[in-house]
Amino acid sequence: MPKAIVFDIGGVLIGLNMSGCIEAFRTGLGFERITQLLDPYHQKGIYGELEGGRLSEQHFKELVIAESRPGTTPEDVDKAMSKLLIPVMDPRTVKAVNDLKGKYPLYLLSNNNPISMRHCLKVLRDNGIDPETTFKDQFISSDLKLMKPSPEFYTYVIQRIGLPPQEILFIDDNKANVDGARAVGLDARLYNPGTDLGLLLSDC
């Protein structure tokens, strides 16, 4: 039985719409290179640098605008990035998280960036999960300049939570991230997007 549960965000709590995001960048902004940058698990190029904390939000937007249709604004970039997230969460996921928050300290652990995180938190709130009261802490790659599945990221999380790794349950939809977590002793489980998260956590 775990004593804390850590969730990935995109692909676990919130569904991803890769094609919708690509379409928003290509058709809406005229930014064709998005197909080379966007990946379900590990973003590449300037997108990856943003998530790794090596590129600021402002600089990222400036680089995108420089390759986009004339007249594109920072707000347009923000809106295009929001299309990566499916705004309506699976009700089973919402129920599972809300059922667990009174039983365990819950945490977020995500390869993510400031722009997307704002949208993630809004989606959670809009679907009945209050991030401030539900999650004890958030471990975000762009803030910490650490990326899953590096052992340094998981070790940092373990130290911050303050429990033995085997007492921390981590849920992710990427096998490489799950394998990396297990390598440092975390109790990690692979989630298959679209399935019932509650069933995966039925023993908790």
C-alpha positions in Angstrom: 0.0 0.0 0.0 1.5 3.4 -1.0 1.8 6.3 1.3 1.8 8.9 -1.5 0.7 9.0 -5.2 2.4 10.9 -8.0 0.6 11.6 -11.3 1.9 12.5 -14.7 -0.5 15.1 -16.2 -0.7 14.8 -20.0 -1.9 11.4 -21.1 -2.8 10.4 -17.6 -5.0 13.0 -16.0 -5.7 15.1 -19.1 -6.1 13.6 -22.6 -3.9 14.9 -25.4 -4.9 16.0 -28.9 -1.7 16.0 -30.9 -3.4 16.4 -34.3 -5.5 19.3 -33.0 -2.4 21.1 -31.8 -0.4 20.5 -35.0 -3.4 21.8 -37.0 -3.6 25.0 -34.8 0.1 25.7 -35.4 0.1 24.9 -39.1 -3.2 26.3 -40.2 -3.8 29.0 -37.6 -0.3 30.4 -37.3 1.4 29.1 -40.4 4.1 27.5 -38.3 5.0 24.4 -40.3 7.9 23.2 -38.2 5.6 22.1 -35.4 5.6 18.6 -36.8 9.3 18.3 -36.1 8.9 19.5 -32.5 5.8 17.9 -31.0 5.9 14.4 -29.6 3.5 12.6 -27.2 6.2 12.1 -24.6 9.4 14.2 -25.2 9.2 17.4 -27.2 12.1 18.3 -29.5 14.0 21.5 -30.5 12.8 24.8 -29.1 9.7 23.0 -27.6 12.0 20.6 -25.8 14.2 23.5 -24.6 11.1 25.3 -23.2 10.1 22.2 -21.3 13.7 21.7 -20.1 13.8 25.2 -18.7 16.5 26.2 -21.1 14.3 28.6 -23.0 12.0 31.3 -21.6 8.4 31.5 -22.5 8.9 34.9 -24.1 11.9 33.7 -26.2 10.0 30.6 -27.3 7.1 32.7 -28.5 9.4 35.1 -30.3 11.0 32.2 -32.2 7.6 30.7 -33.2 6.3 34.1 -34.3 9.5 34.6 -36.4 8.5 31.6 -38.5 4.8 32.2 -38.5 2.4 34.2 -40.6 2.8 38.0 -40.3 0.6 39.4 -37.6 0.9 36.4 -35.3 0.8 37.4 -31.7 2.1 35.8 -28.4 -1.6 35.2 -27.5 -2.0 33.3 -30.8 0.9 31.0 -29.8 -0.6 30.5 -26.4 -3.9 29.6 -27.9 -2.3 27.1 -30.3 -0.5 25.4 -27.5 -3.7 25.0 -25.5 -5.1 22.8 -28.3 -2.8 20.0 -27.2 -5.1 19.4 -24.2 -8.5 17.8 -24.4 -10.7 20.2 -22.3 -13.2 17.6 -21.0 -11.6 15.1 -18.7 -12.7 11.5 -18.3 -15.3 11.5 -15.4 -13.7 8.3 -14.1 -10.4 10.1 -13.8 -11.9 13.0 -11.9 -13.7 10.6 -9.5 -10.5 8.6 -8.9 -8.5 11.7 -8.1 -11.1 13.2 -5.9 -11.6 9.9 -4.1 -7.9 9.6 -3.4 -7.2 13.1 -2.2 -8.6 12.5 1.2 -6.6 9.2 1.6 -3.1 10.1 0.3 -0.9 13.1 -0.3 -1.1 13.5 -4.1 1.5 15.1 -6.4 2.1 16.1 -10.0 5.2 15.2 -11.9 5.4 16.3 -15.5 7.7 17.2 -18.4 5.9 20.5 -19.1 6.3 24.2 -19.6 4.8 27.4 -18.2 2.4 28.0 -21.1 0.9 24.5 -21.1 0.9 24.3 -17.3 -1.5 27.3 -17.1 -3.9 25.5 -19.4 -3.4 22.2 -17.5 -4.4 23.8 -14.2 -7.4 25.4 -15.9 -8.6 22.1 -17.3 -8.3 20.5 -13.9 -10.3 23.3 -12.3 -13.0 23.3 -15.0 -13.5 19.6 -14.5 -13.9 19.7 -10.7 -10.3 19.1 -9.5 -8.9 22.0 -7.5 -5.1 21.8 -8.0 -4.3 23.9 -4.9 -6.2 21.7 -2.5 -5.8 18.4 -4.3 -2.0 18.2 -4.9 0.5 18.8 -2.2 3.2 19.8 -4.6 4.0 20.0 -8.4 7.3 18.9 -9.9 7.5 20.5 -13.3 10.5 20.0 -15.7 10.7 23.6 -16.8 10.8 24.8 -13.2 13.4 22.3 -12.0 15.4 22.0 -15.3 15.1 18.3 -14.9 13.4 15.9 -17.4 11.9 12.4 -17.0 13.1 9.8 -17.2 16.4 11.0 -15.7 17.2 9.5 -12.3 18.1 12.9 -11.0 14.4 14.1 -11.5 13.0 11.1 -9.7 15.6 11.3 -6.9 14.7 14.9 -6.4 11.0 14.1 -6.1 11.7 11.3 -3.6 13.8 13.6 -1.5 11.1 16.3 -1.6 8.3 13.9 -0.7 10.4 12.5 2.1 9.3 8.9 1.9 11.1 5.7 1.0 10.8 5.3 -2.8 8.9 2.0 -2.5 6.2 3.8 -0.6 5.6 6.3 -3.5 3.3 5.2 -6.3 4.0 6.9 -9.6 1.6 6.8 -12.6 2.8 7.6 -16.1 1.6 6.7 -19.7 5.2 6.4 -21.1 7.0 3.1 -20.5 10.4 4.8 -20.6 9.3 7.1 -17.7 7.9 4.1 -15.8 11.1 2.1 -16.3 13.2 5.1 -15.2 11.1 5.5 -12.0 11.4 1.8 -11.2 15.1 2.0 -11.6 15.4 4.3 -8.6 13.0 2.2 -6.5 9.7 3.9 -7.1 6.5 1.8 -7.3 5.6 2.9 -10.8 2.6 1.7 -13.0 2.0 2.2 -16.7 -1.3 3.8 -17.5 -3.0 3.1 -20.9 -4.7 6.4 -22.0 -8.4 6.1 -22.3 -8.8 3.3 -19.8 -10.2 3.6 -16.3 -7.6 5.2 -14.0 -9.6 4.0 -11.0 -9.1 0.4 -11.9 -5.3 0.9 -12.1 -5.6 2.3 -8.5 -8.2 -0.1 -7.2 -5.9 -1.5 -4.5 -5.2 2.0 -3.1 
